[in-house]
Structure formats: C-alpha cells, structure tokens
Amino acid sequence: MDELFKQQVYEVVRLIPKSRISSYGAIAKAVGYPNHSRQVGRAMGNCPKDVPAHRVISSSGKLSVPSFRERLEKENIMVQDNFKIKDFKVLFWDPLNEI
C-alpha cells in the first residue's frame, strides 16, 4: 500500500471529533480514492496510536473491530448488542462536508 495514501488517511482520521464516527468509504472519498474503502481498512489496521481508528466503521453502521466497542462507549457512543452504532446518521462525520 502506498505510504502517501496511508498518511493521507491518518490525517483525515485524526480530524474526526471525539464522540463522532465516520466510515471507511467516507475517508476513502476524502483522500481522493472513492473505491478504496478496503485499503482504508487495511491502513487502519496498522495505524499509529495517535490515530483514533475506533471512530472509523463500516458504512452500514456496524463495528468492524468489536474490541473498539469499549473505546466508543467511553466517548458516549452507544453500541447495540449486534455491534451497530445507535444514531449512526446523527453521529456520522463526513470529511467532505466538515473539512
């Protein structure tokens, strides 16, 4: 995976405010690669500790990494038993509209 792509992904993800969430696809679009949501997911798997990877989820509102549940709940984001985010649309942070 291209190092520049990963760095761009990390910079956008660092901008996601606390108690908000975004999706892999939204991040991919923000860095200019709208069809690369899987690559965003791969980049998040090895991201630096200062990148809030727990705030990036699937576009269906479901956690891809169940262990992120606790971190999200500490930010007052409710995660349902099926690992879906409650109020996904309300909490969604779209980088194309926010940056």
C-alpha positions in Angstrom: 0.0 0.0 0.0 1.3 3.4 -0.9 2.7 5.3 2.1 1.3 8.6 0.9 -2.2 7.1 0.8 -1.8 5.9 4.4 -0.5 9.2 5.6 -3.5 11.0 4.0 -5.9 8.5 5.6 -4.3 9.1 9.0 -4.5 12.8 8.7 -8.2 12.8 7.9 -9.0 10.3 10.6 -7.2 12.4 13.2 -9.7 15.2 12.4 -12.7 13.1 13.4 -14.0 14.8 16.6 -14.5 12.9 19.8 -17.9 11.3 20.1 -18.3 11.2 16.3 -17.8 8.5 13.7 -17.0 8.2 10.1 -16.8 5.3 7.6 -14.1 3.7 5.6 -15.8 4.8 2.4 -16.1 8.4 3.5 -12.4 8.5 4.4 -11.5 7.0 1.0 -13.5 9.6 -0.8 -11.9 12.4 1.2 -8.4 11.4 0.2 -9.5 11.1 -3.5 -9.9 7.3 -3.8 -13.6 6.7 -3.6 -13.4 3.0 -4.4 -10.7 2.2 -1.8 -12.6 1.7 1.4 -10.9 -1.7 1.9 -7.5 -0.1 1.6 -8.5 2.4 4.3 -9.5 -0.5 6.5 -6.0 -2.1 5.9 -4.3 1.2 6.7 -6.3 1.5 9.9 -5.1 -2.0 11.0 -1.5 -0.7 11.3 -2.1 2.9 12.2 -0.1 4.9 14.7 -1.5 5.2 18.3 -2.5 8.8 17.8 -5.0 7.9 15.1 -8.5 7.2 16.5 -9.1 4.1 14.4 -12.1 3.2 16.6 -14.0 6.1 15.1 -14.0 4.6 11.6 -16.6 2.0 11.0 -18.4 0.3 8.1 -21.0 2.4 6.1 -23.7 0.1 7.5 -23.0 1.5 11.0 -21.6 -1.7 12.2 -18.2 -2.1 14.0 -15.6 -3.9 12.1 -13.5 -4.4 15.1 -15.6 -5.5 18.1 -12.8 -4.6 20.6 -13.4 -0.9 19.7 -16.8 -1.0 21.4 -15.3 0.0 24.8 -13.4 2.9 23.4 -16.5 4.2 21.6 -18.7 3.8 24.7 -16.2 5.9 26.7 -16.9 8.7 24.1 -20.7 8.3 24.8 -21.3 6.5 21.5 -23.9 3.8 22.1 -23.1 0.4 20.6 -26.0 -2.1 20.3 -25.7 -5.8 21.0 -25.4 -6.5 17.3 -22.4 -4.1 17.2 -24.3 -1.5 15.3 -23.9 2.2 16.3 -27.1 3.7 17.7 -27.9 7.0 16.0 -25.3 6.3 13.2 -26.7 9.0 10.9 -26.7 11.6 13.7 -23.1 10.9 14.8 -21.7 10.5 11.3 -18.9 12.9 10.4 -18.5 13.4 6.7 -15.0 14.7 6.0 -16.1 16.1 2.6 -18.6 18.4 4.4 -16.6 19.0 7.5 -13.1 19.8 6.3 
